């Protein structure tokens, strides 16, 4: 958020306008061609206006990333609360993939943009909000997070892979077209993921 001593620009709330314009740009045109000048033009303000809040593209991308992570965390929490009868791990994992499918360009930006300042304290804290929900779904005791790290990383790698496949599609045969995953394979994979995590410490029968 802007510091308390910054006043709204004459355009109205310029800060919010630029962020919303930036998000809309990324959703519709992707992040590669984005610039502060282009954002200003799309927002209908002078090309110098973004300089009141953002010195370069990385700053606005980082703030958009913060807000996207916060929305992801809220989406996960709401999904879990709406399904109290469902294993919380399934709810959290399903919400993660669903969020990616609903907002693919912003989701990709979170993990693939080299313009985000990943050392930003705000960005790291926002990312932790979503990651914490996954950890708590695996074990509600936060003190066990470190000992549960292998399970957490396994679950995260699986759901992130499903999320990206849902966006990009799996590899297609020669001459074929890539398309995102259907709902049923996702649910089946998530169900299997929950089963593996819940039986993590049980001996494996048979050999690979």
C-alpha positions in Angstrom: 0.0 0.0 0.0 1.2 3.6 -0.5 2.6 5.3 2.5 0.3 7.3 4.7 1.6 10.7 3.6 0.8 10.1 -0.1 -2.3 11.8 -1.3 -4.7 10.6 -3.9 -3.8 11.7 -7.5 -6.2 14.1 -9.2 -7.5 11.1 -11.3 -9.1 9.8 -8.2 -7.4 6.9 -6.4 -4.5 6.6 -8.9 -2.8 3.9 -6.9 -5.8 1.6 -7.1 -6.5 2.5 -10.6 -3.0 1.6 -11.8 -3.0 -1.7 -9.9 -6.4 -2.7 -11.4 -5.3 -1.6 -14.8 -2.1 -3.6 -14.5 -4.0 -6.7 -13.4 -6.5 -6.3 -16.3 -3.6 -5.8 -18.8 -1.8 -9.0 -17.6 -5.0 -11.0 -17.7 -5.8 -10.0 -21.3 -2.5 -9.3 -22.9 0.1 -11.1 -20.8 3.0 -9.7 -18.8 5.7 -9.5 -21.5 4.6 -6.2 -23.2 3.6 -4.4 -20.0 5.2 -1.1 -19.2 4.3 1.8 -16.9 3.8 4.0 -19.9 1.4 1.5 -21.4 -0.4 1.1 -18.1 -0.8 4.9 -17.8 -2.3 5.1 -21.3 -4.7 2.2 -20.6 -5.7 3.9 -17.3 -6.3 7.2 -19.1 -3.7 9.2 -17.2 -0.5 11.1 -18.1 2.5 8.8 -18.8 4.3 10.3 -15.9 1.5 9.6 -13.4 2.7 6.1 -12.3 5.9 7.7 -11.0 3.9 9.0 -8.0 3.9 5.4 -6.7 6.0 3.1 -8.9 9.5 3.9 -10.0 9.7 0.9 -12.3 7.7 -2.1 -13.5 9.1 -4.4 -10.8 7.4 -2.4 -8.1 3.9 -2.6 -9.6 4.4 -6.3 -10.5 5.4 -7.0 -6.9 2.3 -5.3 -5.5 0.1 -7.1 -8.0 1.8 -10.3 -6.9 1.1 -9.5 -3.3 -2.6 -9.0 -3.9 -2.8 -12.1 -6.0 -1.3 -14.3 -3.3 -3.6 -12.7 -0.8 -6.6 -13.5 -3.0 -5.3 -17.1 -3.4 -5.1 -17.5 0.4 -8.6 -16.1 0.9 -10.0 -18.4 -1.9 -8.4 -21.4 -0.2 -9.8 -20.5 3.3 -13.3 -19.8 1.9 -13.2 -23.1 0.0 -12.2 -25.0 3.1 -14.8 -23.4 5.3 -17.5 -24.1 2.8 -16.8 -27.8 2.8 -16.4 -28.8 6.5 -17.2 -32.4 5.7 -14.4 -32.7 3.2 -10.8 -33.5 4.1 -9.2 -30.0 4.5 -6.2 -31.2 2.4 -8.5 -32.0 -0.5 -10.2 -28.6 -0.2 -7.0 -26.7 0.0 -5.4 -28.5 -2.9 -8.5 -28.3 -5.0 -8.9 -24.6 -4.4 -5.2 -24.0 -5.3 -5.7 -25.7 -8.7 -9.1 -24.0 -9.2 -7.6 -20.6 -8.6 -5.0 -21.2 -11.2 -7.6 -22.3 -13.7 -9.7 -19.2 -13.1 -6.9 -16.6 -13.2 -4.1 -18.3 -15.2 -2.1 -15.3 -16.3 -1.8 -13.8 -12.9 -1.1 -17.2 -11.4 1.7 -17.7 -13.9 3.1 -14.3 -13.1 3.4 -15.2 -9.4 5.9 -17.9 -10.2 7.5 -17.0 -13.6 7.9 -13.3 -13.8 11.5 -12.1 -13.3 10.2 -8.6 -12.7 8.8 -9.4 -9.3 11.0 -8.5 -6.3 10.9 -11.8 -4.6 13.0 -10.5 -1.7 10.1 -8.1 -0.8 8.9 -8.7 2.7 5.3 -8.0 1.6 5.6 -10.5 -1.2 7.1 -13.2 1.0 4.4 -12.7 3.7 1.6 -12.9 1.1 3.0 -16.1 -0.3 3.3 -17.5 3.2 -0.4 -17.0 3.7 -1.3 -19.6 1.0 1.6 -21.9 1.9 0.5 -21.9 5.6 -3.0 -23.1 4.6 -1.4 -26.1 2.9 0.8 -26.9 5.9 -2.2 -26.6 8.3 -4.3 -28.8 6.1 -1.7 -31.6 6.4 -1.3 -31.1 10.2 -3.3 -28.6 12.2 -0.4 -28.3 14.7 1.8 -25.5 13.5 4.7 -26.7 15.7 5.0 -29.8 13.5 5.5 -27.8 10.3 9.2 -28.5 10.1 8.9 -32.2 10.7 6.1 -32.3 8.1 8.2 -30.5 5.5 8.7 -33.6 3.2 4.9 -34.1 3.1 4.3 -30.4 2.5 6.8 -30.2 -0.3 5.4 -33.3 -1.9 1.8 -32.0 -1.8 2.8 -28.6 -3.1 4.8 -30.0 -6.0 1.9 -32.2 -7.0 -0.8 -29.5 -6.8 1.4 -26.9 -8.5 2.1 -29.4 -11.3 -1.6 -30.0 -11.7 -2.2 -26.2 -11.7 0.3 -25.6 -14.5 -0.9 -28.6 -16.5 -4.4 -27.2 -16.1 -3.2 -24.0 -17.7 -0.8 -25.2 -20.3 -2.0 -28.7 -20.9 0.1 -31.9 -20.9 2.4 -32.8 -23.7 0.5 -33.7 -26.8 1.4 -36.3 -29.5 3.1 -35.1 -32.6 0.7 -33.0 -34.6 -1.7 -32.7 -31.6 -2.7 -29.6 -29.7 -2.1 -29.0 -26.0 -5.1 -28.2 -23.9 -5.8 -28.0 -20.2 -6.8 -30.9 -18.0 -10.4 -31.8 -17.5 -12.1 -31.7 -14.1 -12.3 -35.5 -13.5 -8.5 -36.3 -13.9 -7.8 -33.4 -11.5 -10.2 -34.6 -8.8 -8.8 -38.2 -9.2 -5.2 -37.0 -8.9 -6.0 -34.9 -5.8 -7.9 -37.8 -4.2 -4.8 -40.0 -4.7 -2.6 -37.2 -3.3 -4.7 -37.0 -0.1 -4.5 -40.7 0.2 -0.7 -40.8 -0.1 -0.2 -38.0 2.4 -2.7 -39.4 5.0 -0.8 -42.7 4.8 2.6 -41.2 4.6 4.1 -43.2 7.5 2.6 -46.5 6.7 4.9 -49.2 5.2 4.8 -49.5 1.4 3.6 -52.9 0.2 5.6 -54.3 -2.7 8.5 -52.8 -4.6 8.7 -50.4 -7.5 
